[in-house]
Amino acid sequence: MTSSWWRAGHLHRWHDARLNGTRFVWGPATGFLVGPDLHPPMAGAAQLGAVAYDFGADHVDVTFTEIDGLREFWIDHVVHEVYPPRSKAG
């Protein structure tokens, strides 16, 4: 394979891009989405789903797939419950 590729799934965003010969794939979330008030503006789509990789002898095909039954849940509405504010050390 002549080009490199990199994949991640922690950003809760679907993204597939090429830059300087490297393919960057961000796997979408399956549990919850993060709204724009909780992270800086960035590429990709706040979208639930999965990524399928098909490895060939000299290529990798990447396909985004929606998953039936997943419901959009935005953590923004309950972030204070999931990650309670820390008290400042005194």
N, C-alpha and C positions, 0 to 999 in steps of 0.2 A: 504494500500500500504506500503510495507516494506522498500522501498528505496525512497530517495528524488530526486527531479529533479529541474533544474534551466534553465530558458530560457532567451534569450536576442536577440535583433535585431539591435543594434546600431553599430555593428562592420563591417557591410557590408560584412560579410563572412558567409558561410554555414559551420557548424561544429556540429558533434554529437559524444560525447565522454562520457565515464564513468570513474570516479575517486573516489576511496574509498566509493563506494556505492551510489554516487550521479551522476545523468545523467545531462550533460551540453549540451544544444542545443542552438546554435546561428542561428537565422533566417537569411537567405540570404537577400540581398538588392533587391529592385524592381526598384529603380530609377537610381543609379549609382554605380560604383565600384571604389575602392581606390587602387592605385598601390603601389608597395613596397617602393617607394621613399618617400611616405607620411606617412607611419606608420612603426613601427618596425616589424621585422619578427614575425609571429604568426601562430598558427594552423589554420586550416580551409581553405576553397577554396573561392577565389574571383569569385563568381558565382551568377548570377541573378536567382531568383525563389521564391518559397513560401514553407512553412512548414505546413503540415496537422497533427493535433493531434487527435488521436482516444482514448478516455478515457474509459477504461474498469473498472470492479469492483476492480481488483488488478493489473492493468498494464496500461501503456500508450504506444501506438504505435506512432512512429514519422516517417513521410514520407516526403522526399524532392521531390518537383515537379517543373519542368521547366514550365514557362508560355509562351505559344505561343505569339509572337509579341513583346516581350521585346527585346530591342537592347542594346548591351553592350555600355555603355558610361562611359569613365574613367574620373573622375573629375580632375586628374592630369593635363590635358591639359588646364583647365580653372580655376584652383583653385585660381589663382591670381584675377580673376574676381568675383568669388563667395565669397571669403574671402580675401578682399584687405589687403595688408600689413598695419599695424598700424604705425603711425609716433611715434617716441620715444618722451616721455615727456621731456621737456627741463628745 
